[in-house]
Structures are given as C-alpha cells and as structure tokens.
Amino acid sequence: MLFCCQNNETGTEFAMAEFAKQLHIRPGVTAIIGSGGKTTLMYRLAQELSAFASVIVTTSTHIFPPEHLPCFLRTGTANGVICVGTPSADGKLTAPEQPFDELARLADFVLVEADGAAGRPLKAHAPHEPVIPENANQVICVVGASGIGKPVEQFVHRPELFTRLSGEQTASPEAVACLLKKEHLHTQILINQADTPEALAAAKELAARLTCPVTVASAQKGEILCSY
C-alpha cells in the first residue's frame, strides 16, 4: 500500500510504502538513534524512498562506508540514493563536511545515523549522545528485541549507565521502558529484531509499557509486525 507526502519547499508529492509509511518519514532530515538495527533501518528506508525521490544517507557519528552505494565527501543536487561523509582514521565515515541543512536542500530525504552502540542490541546514552542534527524533523529510536530480558552487562552498551537509570541488572521490558522514558530522546520507537516468537513476545511486552508511537518489526526481513 502506498501513501503520499509532500515536500513543502518544492510542492513535490512522493508515494511511499512499507517502513517509510509506517514511520511517517517526511522530506527533510530524519535522525536514527539507539541500537539493534539502525544501519539496517537506514538503508531499508533509503531503498524505499529512492524509488520515488532523491535520498542522502549519512552520519553525525561514525558508520562503515556502504559497499552498495556511491560515497562522496561533498555533493551537489543528489539523484537516487548516495552516501555523504568524511573518512576517518578507523576506516569509517564520520560527519559530512556540508551542514545538514545544506544537505536537506540537495536531496528530498536525508537519513542520518546519529548514534553508536558498539554492536549491542540495547544502549543507555551518555550526556554527549546521541548527536541529533538541529534540523531533524523527527528522531526514530531503534531498540533491539534480542537484548530484552538479557543480562545488562552482556547486551547493553554503557551497562553501568543503564543500571543507574533503570535500577536493574537485567534488561527486562520494565527496565528498558524505564530507561527510554527517562532519556526521552525520541519522537517514536522501532522495536527491531523481533525475529523469533520469544523476541516478538518481549517486544510486545515492552511496547505495552510505552506511551509514544511504537512499531515492532524485523528490518532485516523487511517485516512490520504490529504497531501501537
């Protein structure tokens, strides 16, 4: 199923589908934070959106250069989907030279991975995190369902901070919900990695404890399972 949204600056209408529709992606800058599938979500959205519009994917922190997309240090008007970033010493890309508001004038959609989680499915945020562009029109927080109910020390990035904020040593649905509410960094949440019946049940239990818009999905499989 498709729906349409409009770029207010150009008057252009875009047909959108699947994850882009469910997450209400609007023209301009979208920040993706959290853990457990940010990069997968960003590229899935880019693939969907590039069928109808121009897309830039980038980061405000660090990402590995995508093998399936052309990468640029700077860009003029974008066509299709491209990656823009600055090479860093570890082989990753860091924030682009161009300001995010300039990138938003060069492409219809700018998707920014604005956080890091060291490969863990869950994370707590230090005071300097995440790095959300000032002109972001929404912030999607990704939460990895594979870490729900697991030991904080093994499955959470910045475990000591998670325990301090939640009061728990296990990443139970109650503890994760407590953390997300206290941090309040997002406009909506995608609970990702709901790839097994156990993970789906944990994701639904977490979603029931949240008050913001929540989508439960498997971005890797391209499946949207339910929303709240």
PyMOL commands that set and color helices and strands:
alter all, ss='L'
color gray80, all
select helices_A, chain A and resi 18-22+38-50+100-106+145-147+152-155+159-166+173-183+197-207
alter helices_A, ss='H'
color red, helices_A
select strands_A, chain A and resi 2-6+13-17+28-34+55-59+71-72+81-84+86-87+93-94+109-113+122-123+136-144+156-157+188-192+214-218+223-227
alter strands_A, ss='S'
color yellow, strands_A
deselect
rebuild
show_as cartoon
